[in-house]
Each structure stands twice: as structure tokens, then as C-alpha cells.
Amino acid sequence: MSENKQAIDRTVGEIIQLYVQGAGYDGLFDAGECACKLDDLAPCRSAEILFCKPGYLQDGEHDDFEFMIGPIKPQPADKETP
């Protein structure tokens, strides 16, 4: 997305994407309901996006979900020094 675009010419979706990305988040989530990554924000096109919060990709496997986004930023794994 172009940073040079005037604010008046941006859609609400673009404004949300700029904020989420600029703040270092990985996407949006609504706890217990749904989640979406930055590269595919609000694929449902639902008004429920108004209840979503920015979050981070969560480590590990998540039952029936391809990915999970939540409020806590995962800590990088400790690297062993040779």
C-alpha cells in the first residue's frame, strides 16, 4: 500500500491495515470467533470487524485452525550457542 496516498483517499480497510502493520502486529482477531492475517484482512467482509483487535501470530498447533492470532507477542526461541 502506498504511504504517499492522501488520508482522504484511503478506505477504512487501508487505514486499519496501515495501523496494524505499522504497530508491528500480524493481523486481527476476535477471541473465540475468528482471526485474519495482514495479507488477508477481513476476508469475510463482515461488519463484525468492528469488534476485532490487533494481535500476533501464536506459536504451536491449534486444533482445527491453520493459524491463531492473539494478544500476546510470542517470545523468540532461545538459540543455543555452539
N, C-alpha and C positions, 0 to 999 in steps of 0.2 A: 504494500500500500504506500502510495506516495506521501511523504511527510510534507511536501510543498502544497498540498491541496488545502484550500481555504476551509476553515471550520464550517462555514455556512454551506459548503458543497458536500459535506460528509453526511453519510447516513448514520443512524443510531448504531447500527451494526459495526460500522467502521470506527466510530468513536469508542465503542466497547472494546473492539479488537486492539486499537491503539493503546488504550489504558491497560488492558490485561497484559499485553506483550511488553509494554514499557515498564510495568511494575515487576516484571520477571516471573509472572505466573505462566502455567502451562495450559490453562483452559478455564472452564466454568463448571460448577456443579450445584446441584440441589440435593442435599443429603437424603439418601434413601430413594431418590427419584430418578435422576439421570446425571450425565456428565458429558462434556464435549471438549475436544482439544482445540487449540488455537487455529489449526489449519482447517477446521470444520465447525466453526461456532454456530450453535443453534440450528443444526440440520433439520430439526423438527418444525422450525418456523412457528413455534408456539409462543403465545403471549406469556407463558409460564417462565420465559427467560427473565422476566422482571423479578423473579424470586431467586435467581441463580447468584452464586458468589464466586469470586475468583479463587483458584486453587492450584495445587501442584499434583503432577502425576505421582501416584503412590507405588512403592516397590512391592514386589511379590505377585502371587497369583490371586485372582479374585473371583472364585467360583465360576459363575456363568458369564462374566464380563470380560471383554477384551482388554480393558484398562479401567483404572479408577482414578478419579481426581478428588482430592480432599484438602482440608485447610492447613495441614501440617507439611512443611517442606522436609522431604527426606534428607537425612544427613548422608554425605558421601561415605562410601565404604572405606574403612581403614586399609591403606596399602601397606603391605609388608615390605620392609627394606631388605634387599639382598645382603 
